[in-house]
C-alpha cells in the first residue's frame, strides 16, 4: 500500500466510521454470496440437493457426529485474523476483507438452502445459520470495530501523524480477551444445540 492509497483509506474510515465500514463489507459479501448461490443449476444443483438431503437424513438418524473443535476453528479463525490485523496498519484493508469473506460464507450457506429447497429451505437455514449468527455476529463486530480503530491509529502514525494515541493498552487487550471468551461461549452453546437444530432442520425438508 503506497502513501496515497493509505491516505485514501484513512480519510474514508474517518468519515464513515469503523462499524459502518465493517457492516458494508459484511453486506457486500452477503450480496455476492447470495448472488452466486442463485446461479447454481443443473447437475451442480442436483448434487448439492442430494448432499444436503443425505446429510440431514443422517443427522436426523443420529449418524452425524458434531465435533467441537472444527466449530471452534470455523468461528475462531475470523476472530484471530481480526485480532492479528488490529496490530498492523494493514488491518485497515485486511479487517474489512475478513468481514466481506464472513458475510459471503454466511449468505452463500443460507442462499444455497433456499436455492435447493425453495422457500422451505429458509427455515432450516435459519436454524442452522441464522440462530448461531445471533450469538457470534455481535461479538465479532465488537472485536472488529476495536481492532479496526487500532489499525487506523497505526495508519495515521504511518502517514506522519506521530501524536496519534495508540489504543493498544491493557484495557484494549482485556476487552479483546473478553470478546474471545464470549465467542468461545457462543461456540459451545452452538455445539450443544447442534444435534437438536439439525434434527429440526431435517424435518422441514
C-alpha positions, 0 to 999 in steps of 0.5 A: 500500500503506497502513501496515497492509497493509505491516505485514501483509506484513512480519510474514508474510515474517518468519515464513515466510521469503523462499524459502518465500514465493517457492516458494508463489507459484511453486506457486500459479501452477503450480496455476492454470496447470495448472488452466486448461490442463485446461479447454481443449476443443473447437475451442480444443483442436483448434487448439492440437493442430494448432499444436503438431503443425505446429510440431514437424513443422517443427522436426523438418524443420529449418524452425524457426529458434531465435533467441537473443535472444527466449530471452534476453528470455523468461528475462531479463525475470523476472530484471530485474523481480526485480532492479528490485523488490529496490530498492523496498519494493514488491518485497515484493508485486511479487517474489512476483507475478513468481514466481506469473506464472513458475510459471503460464507454466511449468505452463500450457506443460507442462499444455497438452502433456499436455492435447493429447497425453495422457500422451505429451505429458509427455515432450516437455514435459519436454524442452522445459520441464522440462530448461531449468527445471533450469538457470534455476529455481535461479538465479532463486530465488537472485536472488529470495530476495536481492532479496526480503530487500532489499525487506523491509529497505526495508519495515521502514525504511518502517514506522519501523524506521530501524536496519534494515541495508540489504543493498544493498552491493557484495557484494549487487550482485556476487552479483546480477551473478553470478546474471545471468551464470549465467542468461545461461549457462543461456540459451545452453546452452538455445539450443544444445540447442534444435534437438536437444530439439525434434527429440526432442520431435517424435518422441514425438508 
